[in-house]
């Protein structure tokens, strides 16, 4: 069973239980909400431009490596063993340098991730705040995101039974 099917089954089961106990549930598509906001679109465009620029820089560096390698292959027969080793090291060091550049720009803690967090997180926080206000104002106890795997966006604190389960397990 795929994760999506499991998540759907859990959500459906939860919805049935909630409906049976007359709780109010809503579903929203956070991605659609974000994409409708001009600030988000502007941030995405800015991120796309940055990413494109960095990809081009990396591609240029990779082209340099290909050129170094081609030159090495053409001259290989004329080089001493020591010179061959030196050229091979230069090529490998350049490859390492490019991989490090990729990691710094596009890695999990890279510059693009940080820039995305800087530009998009405030907009996401604004959307999540609006969802919470909407839920509170309209009396919804649960709001789910139908557009992603994140699932639950809002739950009324009175429905959190974590402490009850902890207490039950301690007995």
DSSP file (Angstrom, degrees, kcal/mol; ACC not computed):
  #  RESIDUE AA STRUCTURE BP1 BP2  ACC     N-H-->O    O-->H-N    N-H-->O    O-->H-N    TCO  KAPPA ALPHA  PHI   PSI    X-CA   Y-CA   Z-CA
    1    1 A X              0   0    0      0, 0.0     2,-0.0     0, 0.0     0, 0.0   0.000 360.0 360.0 360.0 131.6    0.0    0.0    0.0
    2    2 A X     >  -     0   0    0      1,-0.1     4,-2.4     4,-0.0     5,-0.2  -0.318 360.0-114.1 -76.7 161.0    1.5    3.4   -1.0
    3    3 A X  H  > S+     0   0    0      1,-0.2     4,-3.0     2,-0.2     5,-0.2   0.876 117.6  55.5 -61.0 -38.1    1.9    6.2    1.5
    4    4 A X  H  > S+     0   0    0      2,-0.2     4,-2.6     1,-0.2    -1,-0.2   0.905 108.9  46.7 -62.8 -41.2   -0.7    8.2   -0.4
    5    5 A X  H  > S+     0   0    0      2,-0.2     4,-2.7     1,-0.2    -2,-0.2   0.907 113.2  48.8 -67.3 -40.8   -3.2    5.5    0.0
    6    6 A X  H  X S+     0   0    0     -4,-2.4     4,-2.8     2,-0.2    -2,-0.2   0.939 112.8  47.7 -62.5 -46.2   -2.5    5.1    3.6
    7    7 A X  H  X S+     0   0    0     -4,-3.0     4,-2.9     1,-0.2    -2,-0.2   0.911 112.7  49.1 -61.6 -42.3   -2.7    8.8    4.2
    8    8 A X  H  X S+     0   0    0     -4,-2.6     4,-2.8    -5,-0.2    -1,-0.2   0.917 112.0  48.7 -62.6 -43.0   -6.0    8.9    2.3
    9    9 A X  H  X S+     0   0    0     -4,-2.7     4,-2.7     2,-0.2    -2,-0.2   0.922 113.1  47.1 -62.9 -44.7   -7.4    6.0    4.3
   10   10 A X  H  X S+     0   0    0     -4,-2.8     4,-2.9     2,-0.2     5,-0.2   0.932 113.8  47.7 -62.9 -45.9   -6.3    7.6    7.6
   11   11 A X  H  X S+     0   0    0     -4,-2.9     4,-2.6     2,-0.2    -2,-0.2   0.917 113.2  48.2 -61.5 -43.2   -7.8   11.0    6.6
   12   12 A X  H  X S+     0   0    0     -4,-2.8     4,-2.3     2,-0.2    -2,-0.2   0.926 113.3  47.3 -63.6 -44.8  -11.1    9.3    5.4
   13   13 A X  H  X S+     0   0    0     -4,-2.7     4,-2.4     1,-0.2    -2,-0.2   0.918 113.1  48.8 -61.2 -44.0  -11.3    7.3    8.7
   14   14 A X  H  X S+     0   0    0     -4,-2.9     4,-2.8     1,-0.2    -1,-0.2   0.903 110.1  51.7 -63.2 -41.0  -10.6   10.4   10.7
   15   15 A X  H  X S+     0   0    0     -4,-2.6     4,-2.8    -5,-0.2    -1,-0.2   0.899 109.5  49.9 -63.4 -40.4  -13.2   12.4    8.8
   16   16 A X  H  X S+     0   0    0     -4,-2.3     4,-2.4     2,-0.2    -2,-0.2   0.931 112.8  46.0 -63.6 -45.8  -15.8    9.7    9.4
   17   17 A X  H  X S+     0   0    0     -4,-2.4     4,-1.4     2,-0.2    -2,-0.2   0.927 115.1  47.5 -62.3 -44.6  -15.0    9.6   13.2
   18   18 A X  H  <>S+     0   0    0     -4,-2.8     5,-2.8     1,-0.2    -2,-0.2   0.907 112.0  49.5 -64.5 -41.9  -15.1   13.4   13.3
   19   19 A X  H ><5S+     0   0    0     -4,-2.8     3,-1.6     1,-0.2    -1,-0.2   0.892 107.1  55.9 -64.7 -38.3  -18.4   13.6   11.3
   20   20 A X  H 3<5S+     0   0    0     -4,-2.4    -1,-0.2     1,-0.3    -2,-0.2   0.831 109.3  45.9 -64.3 -31.0  -19.9   11.1   13.6
   21   21 A X  T 3<5S-     0   0    0     -4,-1.4    -1,-0.3    -3,-0.2    -2,-0.2   0.183 118.6-111.7 -99.0  18.8  -19.1   13.2   16.6
   22   22 A X  T < 5 +     0   0    0     -3,-1.6     2,-0.3     1,-0.2    -3,-0.2   0.812  61.8 155.8  60.4  36.7  -20.4   16.4   14.9
   23   23 A X      < -     0   0    0     -5,-2.8     2,-0.5    -8,-0.1    -1,-0.2  -0.685  44.0-119.0 -90.3 149.2  -17.0   18.0   14.5
   24   24 A X        -     0   0    0    115,-0.3   117,-2.4    -2,-0.3   118,-1.6  -0.770  33.8-177.0 -93.9 129.1  -16.6   20.6   11.8
   25   25 A X  E     -a  142   0A   0     -2,-0.5     2,-0.3   116,-0.2   118,-0.2  -0.934   5.3-173.9-125.5 144.7  -13.9   19.8    9.2
   26   26 A X  E     -a  143   0A   0    116,-2.0   118,-2.5    -2,-0.4     2,-0.4  -0.953  11.5-149.3-135.3 157.9  -12.6   21.8    6.3
   27   27 A X  E     +a  144   0A   0     -2,-0.3     2,-0.3   116,-0.2   118,-0.2  -0.989  17.7 176.1-127.3 136.3  -10.2   21.1    3.5
   28   28 A X  E     -a  145   0A   0    116,-2.8   118,-3.0    -2,-0.4     2,-0.7  -0.920  30.4-130.6-133.4 161.5   -8.0   23.7    1.7
   29   29 A X     >  -     0   0    0     -2,-0.3     4,-2.1   116,-0.2     5,-0.1  -0.889  20.1-173.8-112.7  97.6   -5.3   23.6   -1.0
   30   30 A X  H  > S+     0   0    0     -2,-0.7     4,-3.1     1,-0.2     5,-0.2   0.870  83.3  56.3 -61.6 -38.3   -2.4   25.6    0.5
   31   31 A X  H  > S+     0   0    0      1,-0.2     4,-2.7     2,-0.2    -1,-0.2   0.926 108.3  47.1 -60.7 -44.5   -0.5   25.4   -2.8
   32   32 A X  H  > S+     0   0    0      2,-0.2     4,-0.9     1,-0.2    -1,-0.2   0.885 112.8  50.2 -64.3 -38.4   -3.4   27.0   -4.7
   33   33 A X  H >< S+     0   0    0     -4,-2.1     3,-0.7     2,-0.2     4,-0.4   0.953 112.6  45.9 -63.8 -49.1   -3.7   29.7   -2.1
   34   34 A X  H >< S+     0   0    0     -4,-3.1     3,-1.8     1,-0.2     6,-0.3   0.929 110.3  53.3 -59.4 -46.5    0.0   30.5   -2.2
   35   35 A X  H 3< S+     0   0    0     -4,-2.7    -1,-0.2     1,-0.3    -2,-0.2   0.692 102.8  59.2 -65.6 -17.5    0.1   30.5   -6.0
   36   36 A X  T << S+     0   0    0     -4,-0.9     2,-0.5    -3,-0.7    -1,-0.3   0.577  87.4  92.5 -84.6  -9.1   -2.7   33.0   -6.0
   37   37 A X    <>  -     0   0    0     -3,-1.8     4,-2.2    -4,-0.4     3,-0.3  -0.748  68.4-148.2 -91.4 125.9   -0.7   35.5   -4.0
   38   38 A X  H  > S+     0   0    0     -2,-0.5     4,-2.6     1,-0.2     5,-0.2   0.868  99.4  56.0 -57.5 -38.1    1.3   38.1   -6.0
   39   39 A X  H  > S+     0   0    0      1,-0.2     4,-2.3     2,-0.2    -1,-0.2   0.897 108.8  47.0 -61.6 -39.8    4.0   38.2   -3.3
   40   40 A X  H  > S+     0   0    0     -3,-0.3     4,-2.7    -6,-0.3    -2,-0.2   0.916 111.7  50.0 -68.2 -43.6    4.5   34.4   -3.6
   41   41 A X  H  X S+     0   0    0     -4,-2.2     4,-2.4    -7,-0.2    -2,-0.2   0.909 111.6  49.2 -60.4 -42.4    4.6   34.6   -7.4
   42   42 A X  H  X S+     0   0    0     -4,-2.6     4,-2.3     2,-0.2    -1,-0.2   0.913 111.4  49.0 -63.7 -43.6    7.2   37.4   -7.1
   43   43 A X  H  X S+     0   0    0     -4,-2.3     4,-2.5     2,-0.2    -2,-0.2   0.908 111.0  50.4 -62.4 -42.6    9.3   35.4   -4.7
   44   44 A X  H  X S+     0   0    0     -4,-2.7     4,-2.7     2,-0.2    -2,-0.2   0.907 110.0  50.0 -62.9 -42.1    9.1   32.3   -6.9
   45   45 A X  H  X S+     0   0    0     -4,-2.4     4,-2.3     2,-0.2    -1,-0.2   0.915 111.1  49.5 -61.7 -42.7   10.3   34.3   -9.9
   46   46 A X  H  X S+     0   0    0     -4,-2.3     4,-2.2     1,-0.2    -2,-0.2   0.918 112.2  47.6 -62.6 -44.6   13.2   35.7   -7.9
   47   47 A X  H  X S+     0   0    0     -4,-2.5     4,-2.7     1,-0.2    -2,-0.2   0.893 110.3  52.6 -64.2 -40.2   14.1   32.2   -6.8
   48   48 A X  H  X S+     0   0    0     -4,-2.7     4,-2.4     2,-0.2    -2,-0.2   0.903 109.3  49.2 -62.7 -41.6   13.9   30.9  -10.3
   49   49 A X  H  X S+     0   0    0     -4,-2.3     4,-2.3     2,-0.2    -2,-0.2   0.928 112.6  47.4 -63.4 -45.2   16.2   33.6  -11.6
   50   50 A X  H  X S+     0   0    0     -4,-2.2     4,-2.4     1,-0.2    -2,-0.2   0.938 113.0  48.3 -61.0 -47.6   18.8   32.9   -8.9
   51   51 A X  H  X S+     0   0    0     -4,-2.7     4,-2.6     1,-0.2    -1,-0.2   0.892 111.0  51.0 -61.9 -40.9   18.6   29.2   -9.5
   52   52 A X  H  X S+     0   0    0     -4,-2.4     4,-2.3     2,-0.2    -1,-0.2   0.921 110.1  49.6 -63.5 -44.0   19.0   29.7  -13.3
   53   53 A X  H  X S+     0   0    0     -4,-2.3     4,-2.2     1,-0.2    -2,-0.2   0.928 113.2  46.0 -60.3 -46.2   22.1   31.9  -12.7
   54   54 A X  H  X S+     0   0    0     -4,-2.4     4,-2.4     1,-0.2    -2,-0.2   0.882 110.4  53.2 -67.1 -38.0   23.7   29.4  -10.4
   55   55 A X  H  X S+     0   0    0     -4,-2.6     4,-2.5     1,-0.2    -1,-0.2   0.902 109.4  49.7 -62.4 -39.6   22.9   26.5  -12.8
   56   56 A X  H  X S+     0   0    0     -4,-2.3     4,-2.3     2,-0.2    -2,-0.2   0.912 109.6  51.0 -65.1 -42.1   24.6   28.4  -15.6
   57   57 A X  H  X S+     0   0    0     -4,-2.2     4,-2.0     1,-0.2    -2,-0.2   0.929 112.6  46.2 -59.2 -45.4   27.7   29.1  -13.4
   58   58 A X  H  X S+     0   0    0     -4,-2.4     4,-2.4     1,-0.2    -2,-0.2   0.897 110.6  52.7 -66.2 -40.8   27.9   25.4  -12.6
   59   59 A X  H  X S+     0   0    0     -4,-2.5     4,-2.2     2,-0.2    -1,-0.2   0.889 108.2  51.6 -61.9 -39.4   27.5   24.4  -16.2
   60   60 A X  H  X S+     0   0    0     -4,-2.3     4,-1.8     2,-0.2    -1,-0.2   0.908 110.0  48.8 -63.6 -41.4   30.3   26.8  -17.2
   61   61 A X  H  X S+     0   0    0     -4,-2.0     4,-1.8     1,-0.2    -2,-0.2   0.886 110.2  51.2 -65.8 -38.2   32.6   25.2  -14.6
   62   62 A X  H  X S+     0   0    0     -4,-2.4     4,-2.2     1,-0.2    -1,-0.2   0.866 107.5  53.6 -66.5 -35.6   31.6   21.7  -15.9
   63   63 A X  H  X S+     0   0    0     -4,-2.2     4,-2.4     2,-0.2    -1,-0.2   0.882 105.7  53.6 -64.1 -37.7   32.5   22.8  -19.4
   64   64 A X  H  X S+     0   0    0     -4,-1.8     4,-2.7     2,-0.2    -2,-0.2   0.908 107.9  50.5 -62.1 -41.2   35.9   23.9  -18.1
   65   65 A X  H  X S+     0   0    0     -4,-1.8     4,-2.7     2,-0.2    -2,-0.2   0.925 109.4  50.3 -63.0 -43.9   36.4   20.4  -16.7
   66   66 A X  H  X S+     0   0    0     -4,-2.2     4,-2.7     1,-0.2    -1,-0.2   0.906 111.4  49.2 -60.3 -40.8   35.5   18.8  -20.0
   67   67 A X  H  X S+     0   0    0     -4,-2.4     4,-2.5     2,-0.2    -2,-0.2   0.914 110.7  49.7 -64.1 -43.2   37.9   21.1  -21.7
   68   68 A X  H  X S+     0   0    0     -4,-2.7     4,-2.2     1,-0.2    -2,-0.2   0.912 113.2  47.1 -60.6 -42.3   40.7   20.2  -19.2
   69   69 A X  H  X S+     0   0    0     -4,-2.7     4,-2.7     2,-0.2    -2,-0.2   0.909 111.6  49.6 -68.2 -42.3   39.9   16.5  -19.7
   70   70 A X  H  X S+     0   0    0     -4,-2.7     4,-2.2     2,-0.2    -2,-0.2   0.917 112.3  48.1 -62.2 -43.3   39.9   16.8  -23.5
   71   71 A X  H  X S+     0   0    0     -4,-2.5     4,-2.0     1,-0.2    -1,-0.2   0.904 111.3  51.3 -63.3 -41.7   43.2   18.7  -23.5
   72   72 A X  H  X S+     0   0    0     -4,-2.2     4,-1.3    -5,-0.2    -2,-0.2   0.925 110.0  48.7 -61.7 -45.4   44.7   16.1  -21.1
   73   73 A X  H  < S+     0   0    0     -4,-2.7     4,-0.4     1,-0.2    -1,-0.2   0.896 111.9  49.3 -62.6 -40.0   43.6   13.2  -23.4
   74   74 A X  H  < S+     0   0    0     -4,-2.2     3,-0.2     1,-0.2    -1,-0.2   0.862 120.9  35.0 -67.4 -35.6   45.0   14.9  -26.5
   75   75 A X  H >X S+     0   0    0     -4,-2.0     3,-1.6    -5,-0.2     4,-0.8   0.491  88.6 101.6 -97.2  -4.6   48.4   15.6  -24.8
   76   76 A X  G >< S+     0   0    0     -4,-1.3     3,-1.0     1,-0.3    -1,-0.2   0.842  77.8  54.1 -52.5 -42.9   48.5   12.4  -22.7
   77   77 A X  G 34 S+     0   0    0     -4,-0.4    -1,-0.3     1,-0.2    -2,-0.1   0.761 109.8  48.9 -66.6 -23.4   50.9   10.5  -24.9
   78   78 A X  G <4 S+     0   0    0     -3,-1.6    -1,-0.2    -4,-0.1     2,-0.2   0.565  95.7  92.5 -91.0  -9.5   53.4   13.4  -24.7
   79   79 A X  S << S-     0   0    0     -3,-1.0     2,-0.1    -4,-0.8    -7,-0.0  -0.585  73.1-123.5 -93.2 147.3   53.3   13.8  -20.9
   80   80 A X     >  -     0   0    0     -2,-0.2     4,-2.6     1,-0.1     5,-0.2  -0.350  35.7-102.6 -74.3 165.6   55.6   12.1  -18.4
   81   81 A X  H  > S+     0   0    0      1,-0.2     4,-2.5     2,-0.2     5,-0.2   0.892 124.6  51.5 -57.1 -40.9   54.0   10.0  -15.6
   82   82 A X  H  > S+     0   0    0      1,-0.2     4,-2.3     2,-0.2    -1,-0.2   0.908 110.6  47.2 -63.8 -43.2   54.5   12.9  -13.2
   83   83 A X  H  > S+     0   0    0      2,-0.2     4,-2.6     1,-0.2    -2,-0.2   0.882 110.5  53.1 -66.8 -38.3   52.8   15.4  -15.5
   84   84 A X  H  X S+     0   0    0     -4,-2.6     4,-2.7     2,-0.2     5,-0.2   0.943 110.4  47.4 -60.1 -47.6   49.9   12.9  -16.1
   85   85 A X  H  X S+     0   0    0     -4,-2.5     4,-2.5     1,-0.2    -2,-0.2   0.918 111.4  51.0 -59.2 -44.5   49.4   12.6  -12.4
   86   86 A X  H  X S+     0   0    0     -4,-2.3     4,-2.3     2,-0.2    -1,-0.2   0.927 112.2  45.8 -60.7 -46.6   49.5   16.3  -11.9
   87   87 A X  H  X S+     0   0    0     -4,-2.6     4,-2.4     2,-0.2    -2,-0.2   0.911 111.7  51.8 -63.9 -42.9   46.9   16.9  -14.7
   88   88 A X  H  X S+     0   0    0     -4,-2.7     4,-2.7     1,-0.2    -1,-0.2   0.907 110.3  49.1 -60.5 -42.1   44.6   14.2  -13.3
   89   89 A X  H  X S+     0   0    0     -4,-2.5     4,-3.0     2,-0.2     5,-0.2   0.906 109.2  52.4 -63.2 -41.9   44.8   15.8   -9.9
   90   90 A X  H  X S+     0   0    0     -4,-2.3     4,-2.2     2,-0.2    -2,-0.2   0.922 111.8  46.3 -59.8 -43.9   44.0   19.2  -11.3
   91   91 A X  H  X S+     0   0    0     -4,-2.4     4,-2.4     2,-0.2    -2,-0.2   0.932 114.0  47.4 -65.0 -46.1   40.9   17.7  -13.0
   92   92 A X  H  X S+     0   0    0     -4,-2.7     4,-2.4     1,-0.2    -2,-0.2   0.892 112.0  50.4 -64.5 -38.6   39.8   15.8   -9.9
   93   93 A X  H  X S+     0   0    0     -4,-3.0     4,-2.4     2,-0.2    -1,-0.2   0.901 110.3  49.7 -64.8 -39.7   40.3   18.9   -7.8
   94   94 A X  H  X S+     0   0    0     -4,-2.2     4,-2.2    -5,-0.2    -2,-0.2   0.904 110.4  50.6 -65.2 -40.4   38.2   21.0  -10.2
   95   95 A X  H  X S+     0   0    0     -4,-2.4     4,-2.4     2,-0.2    -2,-0.2   0.915 111.0  48.9 -62.3 -42.8   35.5   18.3  -10.1
   96   96 A X  H  X S+     0   0    0     -4,-2.4     4,-2.5     1,-0.2    -2,-0.2   0.912 109.5  52.9 -60.6 -43.1   35.5   18.4   -6.3
   97   97 A X  H  X S+     0   0    0     -4,-2.4     4,-2.1     1,-0.2    -1,-0.2   0.898 110.3  47.0 -59.8 -42.9   35.3   22.2   -6.4
   98   98 A X  H  X S+     0   0    0     -4,-2.2     4,-2.5     2,-0.2    -1,-0.2   0.901 110.9  51.3 -69.1 -41.4   32.2   22.1   -8.7
   99   99 A X  H  X S+     0   0    0     -4,-2.4     4,-2.4     1,-0.2    -2,-0.2   0.904 110.9  49.3 -61.2 -40.2   30.5   19.4   -6.5
  100  100 A X  H  X S+     0   0    0     -4,-2.5     4,-2.7     2,-0.2    -2,-0.2   0.894 109.4  51.7 -65.3 -39.6   31.1   21.6   -3.5
  101  101 A X  H  X S+     0   0    0     -4,-2.1     4,-2.1     2,-0.2     5,-0.2   0.915 110.0  49.5 -62.0 -43.5   29.7   24.7   -5.4
  102  102 A X  H  X S+     0   0    0     -4,-2.5     4,-3.5     2,-0.2     5,-0.5   0.927 112.1  48.1 -60.3 -45.0   26.6   22.6   -6.2
  103  103 A X  H  X S+     0   0    0     -4,-2.4     4,-1.8     1,-0.2    -2,-0.2   0.914 111.8  49.5 -63.0 -43.3   26.2   21.6   -2.6
  104  104 A X  H  < S+     0   0    0     -4,-2.7     7,-3.0     1,-0.2    -1,-0.2   0.851 121.7  34.0 -65.3 -34.3   26.7   25.2   -1.3
  105  105 A X  H  < S+     0   0    0     -4,-2.1     7,-2.6     5,-0.3     8,-0.3   0.899 136.1  16.9 -86.8 -44.3   24.1   26.5   -3.8
  106  106 A X  H  < S+     0   0    0     -4,-3.5    -3,-0.2    -5,-0.2    -2,-0.2   0.423  93.8 112.6-115.8  -0.3   21.5   23.7   -4.1
  107  107 A X  S >< S-     0   0    0     -4,-1.8     3,-2.0    -5,-0.5     6,-0.4  -0.079  85.5 -90.7 -69.8 173.9   22.1   21.4   -1.1
  108  108 A X  T 3  S+     0   0    0      1,-0.3    -1,-0.1     5,-0.1    -4,-0.1   0.792 131.6  28.8 -57.8 -30.6   19.7   20.9    1.8
  109  109 A X  T 3  S+     0   0    0     -6,-0.2    -1,-0.3     4,-0.1    -2,-0.1   0.093 102.2 127.6-113.0  20.5   21.4   23.8    3.7
  110  110 A X  S <> S-     0   0    0     -3,-2.0     4,-2.3    -7,-0.1    -5,-0.3  -0.046  76.9 -94.0 -76.9 177.3   22.5   25.6    0.6
  111  111 A X  H  > S+     0   0    0     -7,-3.0     4,-2.6     1,-0.2     5,-0.2   0.846 122.4  53.2 -60.7 -38.5   22.0   29.2   -0.4
  112  112 A X  H  > S+     0   0    0     -7,-2.6     4,-2.7     2,-0.2    -1,-0.2   0.917 109.1  49.4 -66.9 -41.2   18.9   28.5   -2.5
  113  113 A X  H  > S+     0   0    0     -6,-0.4     4,-2.4    -8,-0.3    -2,-0.2   0.931 113.6  46.4 -59.8 -46.3   17.2   26.8    0.5
  114  114 A X  H  X S+     0   0    0     -4,-2.3     4,-2.3     2,-0.2    -2,-0.2   0.894 113.0  48.9 -64.9 -40.0   18.1   29.7    2.7
  115  115 A X  H  X S+     0   0    0     -4,-2.6     4,-2.6     2,-0.2     5,-0.3   0.902 110.6  51.2 -66.3 -40.5   16.9   32.3    0.2
  116  116 A X  H  X>S+     0   0    0     -4,-2.7     4,-3.3     1,-0.2     5,-0.8   0.924 110.8  48.9 -61.2 -44.0   13.6   30.3   -0.2
  117  117 A X  H  X5S+     0   0    0     -4,-2.4     4,-1.0     1,-0.2     5,-0.4   0.913 112.2  48.9 -61.6 -42.5   13.2   30.4    3.5
  118  118 A X  H  <5S+     0   0    0     -4,-2.3     4,-0.3    -5,-0.2    -2,-0.2   0.895 122.7  31.3 -63.7 -42.2   13.9   34.1    3.6
  119  119 A X  H  <5S+     0   0    0     -4,-2.6     4,-0.4    -5,-0.1    -2,-0.2   0.868 129.0  31.4 -87.4 -38.7   11.4   34.9    0.8
  120  120 A X  H >X5S+     0   0    0     -4,-3.3     4,-2.6    -5,-0.3     3,-0.5   0.826 101.9  70.9 -95.6 -34.6    8.7   32.3    1.1
  121  121 A X  H 3X<S+     0   0    0     -4,-1.0     4,-3.0    -5,-0.8     5,-0.2   0.890  97.4  51.8 -56.0 -44.9    8.4   31.5    4.8
  122  122 A X  H 3> S+     0   0    0     -5,-0.4     4,-1.8    -4,-0.3    -1,-0.2   0.879 112.1  47.8 -59.5 -34.8    6.9   34.9    5.8
  123  123 A X  H <> S+     0   0    0     -3,-0.5     4,-2.1    -4,-0.4    -2,-0.2   0.914 112.3  48.5 -70.9 -42.7    4.2   34.4    3.1
  124  124 A X  H  X S+     0   0    0     -4,-2.6     4,-3.0     1,-0.2     5,-0.3   0.919 110.0  52.2 -61.8 -43.7    3.5   30.8    4.3
  125  125 A X  H  X S+     0   0    0     -4,-3.0     4,-2.3    -5,-0.2    -1,-0.2   0.894 108.3  51.5 -59.6 -39.8    3.3   32.0    7.9
  126  126 A X  H  X S+     0   0    0     -4,-1.8     4,-2.1    -5,-0.2    -1,-0.2   0.914 111.5  47.0 -62.4 -43.8    0.7   34.6    6.7
  127  127 A X  H  X S+     0   0    0     -4,-2.1     4,-2.4     2,-0.2    -2,-0.2   0.934 112.7  48.2 -64.7 -46.9   -1.3   31.9    5.0
  128  128 A X  H  X S+     0   0    0     -4,-3.0     4,-2.3     1,-0.2    -1,-0.2   0.870 110.9  52.0 -63.7 -35.6   -1.2   29.5    7.9
  129  129 A X  H  X S+     0   0    0     -4,-2.3     4,-2.5    -5,-0.3    -1,-0.2   0.903 109.3  49.6 -63.7 -41.3   -2.2   32.4   10.2
  130  130 A X  H  X S+     0   0    0     -4,-2.1     4,-2.7     2,-0.2    -2,-0.2   0.888 110.0  51.3 -64.6 -39.3   -5.2   33.2    8.0
  131  131 A X  H  X S+     0   0    0     -4,-2.4     4,-2.7     2,-0.2    -2,-0.2   0.922 110.8  48.2 -63.7 -43.6   -6.2   29.5    8.0
  132  132 A X  H  X S+     0   0    0     -4,-2.3     4,-2.5     2,-0.2    -2,-0.2   0.921 113.0  47.4 -63.7 -43.7   -6.0   29.4   11.8
  133  133 A X  H  X S+     0   0    0     -4,-2.5     4,-3.2     2,-0.2     5,-0.2   0.922 112.3  50.4 -62.3 -43.7   -8.1   32.7   12.1
  134  134 A X  H  X S+     0   0    0     -4,-2.7     4,-2.6     2,-0.2     6,-0.3   0.932 111.3  48.5 -58.8 -47.4  -10.6   31.3    9.6
  135  135 A X  H  X>S+     0   0    0     -4,-2.7     5,-2.1     1,-0.2     4,-0.9   0.921 115.4  43.9 -60.6 -45.2  -10.9   28.0   11.5
  136  136 A X  H  <5S+     0   0    0     -4,-2.5     3,-0.5     3,-0.2    -2,-0.2   0.936 116.2  46.2 -66.2 -47.3  -11.4   29.9   14.8
  137  137 A X  H  <5S+     0   0    0     -4,-3.2    -2,-0.2     1,-0.2    -1,-0.2   0.866 119.3  40.0 -64.1 -37.7  -13.8   32.4   13.4
  138  138 A X  H  <5S-     0   0    0     -4,-2.6    -1,-0.2    -5,-0.2    -2,-0.2   0.464 112.2-114.0 -95.4  -2.6  -16.0   29.9   11.6
  139  139 A X  T  <5 +     0   0    0     -4,-0.9     2,-0.3    -3,-0.5  -115,-0.3   0.755  57.1 157.5  80.1  23.8  -15.9   27.2   14.3
  140  140 A X      < -     0   0    0     -5,-2.1    -1,-0.2    -6,-0.3  -115,-0.2  -0.648  27.1-166.9 -82.2 139.4  -13.9   24.5   12.4
  141  141 A X  S    S+     0   0    0   -117,-2.4    15,-2.6    -2,-0.3     2,-0.4   0.728  74.0  24.8 -95.7 -25.8  -12.1   22.0   14.6
  142  142 A X  E     -aB  25 155A   0   -118,-1.6  -116,-2.0    13,-0.2     2,-0.4  -1.000  58.4-173.3-140.5 138.2   -9.9   20.5   11.9
  143  143 A X  E     -aB  26 154A   0     11,-2.1    10,-3.3    -2,-0.4    11,-1.6  -0.993  12.2-164.5-131.4 127.4   -8.5   21.9    8.6
  144  144 A X  E     -aB  27 152A   0   -118,-2.5  -116,-2.8    -2,-0.4     2,-0.7  -0.800  20.2-127.6-109.6 149.9   -6.6   19.6    6.2
  145  145 A X  E >   -a   28   0A   0      6,-3.0     3,-0.6    -2,-0.3     6,-0.5  -0.872  20.2-174.5 -95.1 114.7   -4.4   20.5    3.3
  146  146 A X  T 3  S+     0   0    0   -118,-3.0  -117,-0.2    -2,-0.7    -1,-0.1   0.635  76.0  64.0 -83.4 -13.4   -5.6   18.5    0.3
  147  147 A X  T 3  S+     0   0    0   -119,-0.6     2,-0.3     4,-0.1    -1,-0.2   0.473 106.7  24.2 -93.2  -1.8   -2.8   19.7   -1.9
  148  148 A X  S X  S-     0   0    0     -3,-0.6     3,-0.6     3,-0.1    -3,-0.1  -0.907  80.3-101.2-151.5 178.9    0.2   18.1   -0.1
  149  149 A X  T 3  S+     0   0    0     -2,-0.3    -3,-0.0     1,-0.2    -1,-0.0   0.485  96.0  92.0 -83.8  -2.9    1.4   15.4    2.2
  150  150 A X  T 3   +     0   0    0      1,-0.2     2,-0.6    -6,-0.0    -1,-0.2   0.808  64.9 179.0 -66.3 -27.8    1.5   17.8    5.2
  151  151 A X    <   +     0   0    0     -3,-0.6    -6,-3.0    -6,-0.5     2,-0.3  -0.509  47.7  52.2  75.1-112.9   -2.1   16.9    6.1
  152  152 A X  E     +B  144   0A   0     -2,-0.6    -8,-0.2    -8,-0.2     3,-0.1  -0.444  48.8 168.1 -72.0 126.2   -3.4   18.6    9.2
  153  153 A X  E     +     0   0A   0    -10,-3.3     2,-0.4     1,-0.4    -9,-0.2   0.710  68.9  16.4-104.4 -32.2   -3.1   22.4    9.2
  154  154 A X  E     +B  143   0A   0    -11,-1.6   -11,-2.1   -23,-0.1    -1,-0.4  -0.997  56.9 174.9-147.2 136.9   -5.2   23.3   12.2
  155  155 A X  E     -B  142   0A   0     -2,-0.4   -13,-0.2   -13,-0.2     2,-0.2  -0.974  36.7-116.2-142.0 130.0   -6.7   21.4   15.1
  156  156 A X    >   -     0   0    0    -15,-2.6     3,-2.4    -2,-0.4     4,-0.3  -0.444  27.3-128.4 -61.7 131.5   -8.6   22.8   18.0
  157  157 A X  G >  S+     0   0    0      1,-0.3     3,-1.6     2,-0.2    -1,-0.2   0.767 104.5  69.2 -56.8 -27.8   -6.6   22.2   21.1
  158  158 A X  G 3  S+     0   0    0      1,-0.3    -1,-0.3     3,-0.0    -2,-0.1   0.722  95.8  55.7 -66.1 -18.0   -9.6   20.7   22.9
  159  159 A X  G <  S+     0   0    0     -3,-2.4     2,-0.8   -18,-0.1    -1,-0.3   0.485  79.4 105.9 -91.7  -3.2   -9.3   17.7   20.5
  160  160 A X    <   +     0   0    0     -3,-1.6     3,-0.2    -4,-0.3     4,-0.2  -0.680  41.2 175.0 -80.0 113.1   -5.7   17.0   21.3
  161  161 A X     >  +     0   0    0     -2,-0.8     4,-2.1     1,-0.2     5,-0.2   0.097  40.9 115.7-106.8  20.7   -5.8   13.8   23.5
  162  162 A X  H  > S+     0   0    0      1,-0.2     4,-2.3     2,-0.2    -1,-0.2   0.923  78.5  46.8 -56.4 -49.0   -2.1   13.3   23.8
  163  163 A X  H  > S+     0   0    0     -3,-0.2     4,-2.7     1,-0.2    -1,-0.2   0.871 109.1  55.3 -65.1 -36.5   -2.0   13.9   27.5
  164  164 A X  H  > S+     0   0    0      2,-0.2     4,-2.3     1,-0.2    -1,-0.2   0.911 109.9  46.3 -61.1 -42.0   -5.0   11.6   28.0
  165  165 A X  H  X S+     0   0    0     -4,-2.1     4,-2.4     2,-0.2    -2,-0.2   0.904 111.6  51.3 -68.4 -41.1   -3.1    8.8   26.2
  166  166 A X  H  X S+     0   0    0     -4,-2.3     4,-1.6     2,-0.2    -2,-0.2   0.930 111.9  47.5 -59.2 -45.3    0.1    9.4   28.2
  167  167 A X  H  X S+     0   0    0     -4,-2.7     4,-0.9     1,-0.2    -2,-0.2   0.911 111.0  50.9 -62.7 -43.2   -2.0    9.2   31.5
  168  168 A X  H >< S+     0   0    0     -4,-2.3     3,-0.6     1,-0.2    -1,-0.2   0.891 110.0  49.9 -63.4 -39.4   -3.7    6.0   30.4
  169  169 A X  H 3< S+     0   0    0     -4,-2.4    -1,-0.2     1,-0.2    -2,-0.2   0.791 104.3  58.9 -71.6 -27.0   -0.3    4.4   29.5
  170  170 A X  H 3<        0   0    0     -4,-1.6    -1,-0.2     1,-0.2    -2,-0.2   0.728 360.0 360.0 -72.6 -21.0    1.2    5.4   32.9
  171  171 A X    <<        0   0    0     -4,-0.9    -1,-0.2    -3,-0.6    -2,-0.2   0.480 360.0 360.0 -77.5 360.0   -1.6    3.4   34.7
